[in-house]
């Protein structure tokens, strides 16, 4: 759990007369009020265990939503043959991988259990696909292979007990050229996070390139805030809000989850798909990037604690 979220929970615990104890070197947060005790271990215990486990598994989430005819991006599961060698032969894996690449032309390959856009790769050649599959299977029990969707916008909806309390739009990081400055100079004003995701993104670019006047240069194909994307809260009267809200509520209900964030993409064809569901709700970067973001995050966590302790 990030430092900002911890501070918010500590503030709320004082305001709501909830005792908070940090255990197991910060992994467990014990919350108690009267004779009621609840725990946070990245996830609030407000969620049922099966629902949290499904949400943490990208392929499982896809299958559950698909069985209920909910619009969700396609996934193909690849198991690590070393982990499942009694059931899966390595040759069968490569048959599936190559078939998917021939069908799609571009593939997004990622760990089946992942977060914050880490180790998510866009592969445009079969050689890249083979290399990335081998790399990820050395680190993971399973991976997911998805088609590449041309995404116009990505959104995150905060879902609590059948309702959406907040939706924000994510925009990929970019710079606009002025015909004079190099990319490496233009990005200084963005204050990009100092992390591995950003470093990897920039390592693939020619930072010495001077973009033409008004030329837009995207610094990543992903919409992760950890990778430098920006966030803007949607107003409830925005045209897209109701559509996202309806899809997110359907997805949350399908998983029978109580508290989660639901990521939804809007493609260039104006089609909405669920990207993933996160039972571990993080607001640290959102709180800092969005005007009034900390208050919005705190109001949401207050509602969660009110439900948890039936206040």
Buried (B, 14 or more C-beta within 10 A) or exposed (E): BEEBBBBBBBBBBEEBEBEBEBEEEEEEBBBBBEEEEBBBEBBBBBBBEEBBEBBBBBBBBBBBBBEEEBBBBBBBBBBBBEEEEEEBEEEEBBEBBEEBBEEBEBBBBBBBBBBBBBBBBBBEEEEBBBBBBEBBBEEBEBBBBBBBBEBEBBBBBBBBEEEBBBBBBBEBBBBEBBEEBBBBBBBEEBEBBEEEBBEBBBEEBEEEEBBEEEEEBEBBBBBBBBBBBBBBBBEEEEEBBEBBBEBBBBBBEBBEBBBBBBBBBBBEEEEBBBBBBBBBBBBBBBBEBBEEBBEBBBBBBBBBBEBBBEE
